[in-house]
Amino acid sequence: MKFHITILLIALFFGACTDPKPQIQIQKKVKETLPTWFLTPQKNDSNFLYGVGSGVTFEDSTKSALDNLVSKLGISIESNYSSIQTIDKDFREYVYSQNITSIKSRVDKIIVSNYEVVDTKKIKYDNYISLVKSNKQKFISSLTHSIDKIFLSIKSEEKSLSNADILHKYHFYNNAKSKLSKIYYKLLVLNSVDDASDTSKYVNYIRYIDDKFNFIKNNINFYIVNTSNIKIFENLLKSYINNYFRVSNENVRTYNQLKIYISHNVEYSKSHDIIMADVLVTIYIRDNKNNTIKTKQTAIIGYSVKSKEDALKDASSKYYNQLNLFMLI
């Protein structure tokens, strides 16, 4: 042990006594070999976007430079938050409420497909540096195309909903909201790099989808029909649905009302003084035309050392935890 400590102390001693000048000279030499375009990166202009990066291979340094190019767009968004004029007030307020770091991380995921490696240099045996640039108009065109692609896809799918039941419409507009939420950061970038861009059509459609979703969510209601004599699972289902929608006490045949039929099959058994309740819960949803649009069967087992009622309660608690799998929301 003393031997190892002695060796360590000797190493620290000689390390402390070593003249630091050679290390400084090496660092200075490396710095002197770095090109100006790396030490003082070129700023974006009206024609091109620029980025610099380093890596152990040429490919790595190029990727790093592209990441740098895109990350600067995120920095631009952060520094020019209040100068976004083409996005209306309501949209700005929504965007402002988002975390800046989150937006910048999303910006970092933008892929630059049109770029040119302007220069690359091997500065050490295991390090490359690269300078890349991207044509600004091509970048804007590619970004606009990716935004349009999502909007056109949603609009096309919406046209096929004319005869759909209200639950399918709810799911469509809910998914559309999720997809469009990922467009915000791209709209911010588009405004950042293109002063002539008009994002009002996108913002208006986003608001339209949001309004449609809220209208359906606020009007959809469920009427539950229990076809068995067990109330506990019916009550749990009502409690779950009430977290998201409205459960109606009135059975009416309207487009906005969906009927949920719930039934239960329970078998009890006992093993080693443990009572088991083997429960099969069946649910199916019907629209106003009495068409079955969704079905779900859930098998659960409850346990108790006291009574059948306790075993059934144990099964019901497990059932409630699985209701989200029914995909009502």
C-alpha positions in Angstrom: 0.0 0.0 0.0 2.8 2.4 0.9 4.6 1.6 -2.3 1.5 2.6 -4.3 1.1 5.8 -2.4 4.8 6.6 -2.9 4.4 6.1 -6.6 1.4 8.4 -6.7 3.2 11.2 -4.8 6.2 10.9 -7.1 3.9 11.2 -10.1 2.2 14.3 -8.6 5.5 15.9 -7.7 7.0 15.5 -11.2 3.6 16.6 -12.6 3.7 19.8 -10.5 7.3 20.5 -11.5 6.8 20.1 -15.2 7.3 23.2 -17.2 3.9 24.1 -18.7 5.4 26.1 -21.6 5.6 23.1 -24.1 1.8 22.5 -23.5 1.0 26.2 -24.1 3.2 26.1 -27.2 1.4 23.1 -28.6 -2.0 24.7 -28.0 -0.8 27.9 -29.6 0.6 25.9 -32.6 -2.8 24.2 -33.1 -4.6 27.5 -32.8 -2.3 29.1 -35.4 -3.1 26.3 -37.8 -6.8 26.8 -37.5 -8.3 28.7 -40.5 -10.1 32.0 -40.1 -13.4 30.5 -41.2 -13.3 28.3 -38.1 -12.0 30.8 -35.6 -14.3 33.5 -36.8 -17.3 31.8 -38.4 -19.1 33.6 -41.2 -22.5 35.0 -40.3 -25.6 34.1 -42.2 -26.4 36.5 -45.0 -29.2 37.0 -47.5 -28.0 34.2 -49.7 -26.5 31.5 -47.5 -26.7 29.9 -44.1 -23.3 28.8 -42.6 -22.1 26.3 -40.0 -18.8 25.0 -38.7 -18.0 21.9 -36.8 -15.3 19.3 -35.8 -15.1 15.6 -35.5 -12.8 12.6 -35.6 -13.7 11.9 -39.2 -14.7 14.1 -42.2 -18.3 12.8 -42.0 -18.4 13.6 -38.2 -17.1 17.1 -38.8 -19.6 17.7 -41.6 -22.5 16.5 -39.4 -21.3 18.7 -36.6 -21.2 21.7 -39.0 -24.8 21.0 -40.1 -25.9 20.8 -36.5 -24.2 24.1 -35.9 -25.9 25.6 -38.9 -29.3 24.5 -37.6 -28.6 25.4 -33.9 -28.0 29.0 -34.9 -31.5 29.2 -36.2 -32.7 28.2 -32.7 -30.5 30.9 -31.2 -31.9 33.4 -33.7 -35.4 32.5 -32.6 -34.5 33.0 -29.0 -32.9 36.4 -29.6 -35.7 37.6 -31.9 -38.7 36.3 -30.1 -40.5 39.6 -29.9 -39.9 40.5 -33.5 -42.0 37.8 -35.0 -44.6 39.9 -36.9 -46.3 37.6 -39.4 -47.7 35.2 -36.7 -50.7 36.7 -35.1 -51.1 37.7 -31.4 -52.9 34.6 -30.2 -50.3 32.3 -31.8 -47.4 34.3 -30.5 -48.8 34.1 -27.0 -49.1 30.3 -27.3 -45.5 30.0 -28.6 -44.2 32.3 -25.9 -45.6 30.0 -23.2 -43.5 27.2 -24.5 -40.1 26.5 -23.1 -37.3 28.1 -25.2 -35.0 25.2 -24.6 -37.7 22.8 -25.9 -38.1 24.8 -29.1 -34.4 25.0 -29.7 -34.1 21.3 -29.2 -36.9 20.7 -31.8 -35.2 23.1 -34.2 -32.0 21.0 -33.8 -34.0 18.1 -35.4 -34.5 20.0 -38.7 -32.7 18.2 -41.5 -30.7 20.2 -44.0 -30.9 18.3 -47.3 -29.3 21.0 -49.6 -25.8 21.9 -48.4 -22.3 22.3 -49.7 -19.0 21.5 -47.9 -17.1 24.7 -48.5 -13.9 23.7 -46.8 -12.5 21.0 -44.6 -9.1 20.6 -42.9 -7.4 17.9 -40.9 -5.9 19.7 -37.9 -4.6 16.6 -35.9 -4.2 13.0 -36.7 -7.7 12.4 -35.1 -9.6 15.6 -35.8 -11.2 17.3 -38.7 -13.0 20.6 -39.0 -15.5 21.6 -41.7 -17.3 24.6 -43.1 -20.7 24.1 -44.7 -23.2 26.4 -46.3 -26.8 26.0 -47.5 -28.6 28.0 -50.1 -31.1 30.1 -48.1 -33.9 30.0 -50.7 -33.5 26.2 -51.1 -33.6 25.8 -47.4 -36.8 27.9 -47.1 -38.3 25.9 -50.0 -37.5 22.6 -48.4 -38.8 23.8 -45.0 -42.0 25.1 -46.6 -42.5 21.8 -48.4 -42.2 19.8 -45.2 -44.8 22.0 -43.5 -47.2 21.8 -46.5 -46.8 18.0 -46.7 -48.2 17.6 -43.1 -51.0 20.1 -43.7 -52.1 18.6 -47.0 -52.0 15.1 -45.4 -54.4 16.2 -42.6 -56.7 18.0 -45.0 -56.9 15.0 -47.3 -57.7 12.7 -44.4 -60.3 15.1 -43.1 -62.3 14.9 -46.4 -62.9 11.2 -45.7 -64.6 11.9 -42.4 -68.0 13.0 -43.7 -69.7 9.8 -42.8 -67.6 8.9 -39.8 -69.0 8.5 -36.3 -68.3 11.2 -33.7 -65.7 9.0 -31.9 -63.6 8.6 -35.0 -63.8 12.3 -35.6 -62.7 13.0 -32.1 -59.6 10.7 -32.6 -58.8 12.4 -35.9 -58.9 15.9 -34.6 -57.0 14.9 -31.5 -54.2 13.3 -33.6 -54.3 16.3 -36.0 -53.7 18.6 -33.1 -50.7 16.5 -32.0 -49.2 16.6 -35.5 -49.7 20.3 -35.9 -48.1 21.1 -32.5 -44.9 19.9 -34.0 -45.2 22.5 -36.8 -44.9 25.5 -34.5 -41.1 25.4 -34.3 -40.8 25.1 -38.1 -43.1 28.1 -38.5 -40.8 30.0 -36.1 -37.7 29.1 -38.2 -39.5 30.0 -41.4 -40.3 33.5 -39.9 -36.7 33.7 -38.7 -35.0 33.1 -42.1 -37.7 34.5 -44.5 -39.1 37.9 -43.9 -41.5 37.5 -46.8 -43.1 34.3 -45.5 -46.8 34.4 -44.8 -47.7 31.9 -42.1 -51.3 33.2 -41.6 -52.8 30.3 -43.6 -51.1 27.8 -41.4 -52.0 29.6 -38.2 -55.7 29.8 -39.3 -55.8 26.1 -40.1 -54.2 25.2 -36.7 -56.9 27.3 -35.0 -59.6 25.7 -37.1 -58.5 22.2 -36.1 -58.3 23.3 -32.5 -61.9 24.7 -32.6 -63.2 21.5 -34.3 -61.6 19.3 -31.6 -63.0 21.4 -28.7 -66.4 21.5 -30.2 -66.5 17.7 -30.5 -65.0 17.1 -27.1 -67.5 19.4 -25.5 -70.5 17.9 -27.2 -69.8 14.2 -27.2 -71.5 12.2 -24.5 -71.8 8.5 -23.4 -74.8 6.6 -22.2 -73.9 3.4 -20.4 -76.1 0.3 -20.5 -75.2 -2.4 -17.9 -76.4 -5.8 -19.1 -75.4 -7.6 -15.9 -76.3 -7.2 -12.2 -72.8 -6.0 -11.0 -72.6 -2.3 -10.5 -69.0 -1.8 -9.4 -67.5 -2.0 -12.9 -70.2 0.2 -14.4 -69.5 2.9 -11.7 -65.7 2.7 -12.4 -66.4 3.1 -16.1 -68.5 6.2 -15.5 -65.9 7.6 -13.2 -63.2 7.1 -15.8 -65.2 8.6 -18.7 -66.2 11.6 -16.6 -62.5 12.6 -16.5 -62.6 13.4 -20.2 -66.2 13.5 -21.5 -69.8 13.7 -20.2 -71.8 10.7 -19.1 -75.5 11.2 -19.9 -78.4 9.9 -17.8 -80.7 10.2 -20.7 -80.8 7.7 -23.6 -81.4 9.6 -26.8 -80.6 8.8 -30.4 -78.5 11.7 -31.5 -75.2 11.9 -33.5 -73.3 13.2 -30.4 -74.3 10.4 -28.1 -72.5 7.0 -28.0 -73.8 4.1 -26.1 -71.5 1.8 -24.1 -72.8 -1.7 -23.3 -70.9 -3.3 -20.5 -71.3 -6.9 -19.2 -69.4 -9.0 -16.7 -68.8 -12.7 -16.2 -67.4 -13.7 -12.7 -66.1 -17.1 -11.5 -65.0 -17.6 -8.0 -62.4 -20.2 -6.8 -60.4 -20.9 -3.7 -56.9 -22.2 -3.3 -54.8 -22.3 0.0 -57.3 -20.1 1.8 -57.1 -17.5 -1.0 -60.3 -16.5 -2.7 -60.0 -15.6 -6.4 -62.4 -13.7 -8.5 -61.8 -14.4 -12.2 -63.6 -11.6 -14.1 -64.2 -11.0 -17.8 -65.5 -7.5 -18.6 -66.8 -6.9 -22.1 -67.5 -3.5 -23.5 -68.7 -2.4 -26.9 -69.6 1.1 -28.2 -72.4 1.8 -30.6 -73.2 5.0 -32.5 -76.5 6.6 -33.1 -77.2 4.2 -36.0 -76.6 1.3 -33.6 -73.4 0.3 -35.4 -70.7 -1.2 -33.2 -67.6 0.9 -33.6 -65.4 -0.4 -30.8 -65.1 -3.5 -28.6 -62.9 -4.4 -25.7 -62.6 -7.5 -23.4 -60.6 -7.3 -20.3 -59.7 -10.4 -18.2 -58.6 -9.7 -14.6 -58.2 -11.7 -11.4 -58.8 -10.4 -7.9 -57.5 -12.0 -4.7 -58.6 -11.9 -1.1 -58.2 -13.9 2.1 -61.5 -12.5 3.5 -64.4 -12.8 1.1 -65.7 -12.9 -2.4 -66.7 -9.2 -2.2 -63.1 -8.3 -1.4 -61.8 -10.4 -4.2 -64.2 -8.6 -6.6 -63.1 -5.2 -5.2 -59.4 -6.2 -5.8 -60.3 -7.1 -9.4 -62.2 -3.8 -9.9 -59.2 -1.7 -8.8 -57.0 -3.5 -11.4 -59.7 -3.0 -14.0 -59.7 0.8 -13.5 -56.0 0.9 -14.1 -56.4 -0.8 -17.4 -59.2 1.4 -18.8 -56.8 3.7 -20.6 -56.0 0.7 -22.8 -59.5 1.0 -24.1 -58.4 4.1 -26.0 -61.4 6.2 -25.2 -59.1 9.2 -25.1 
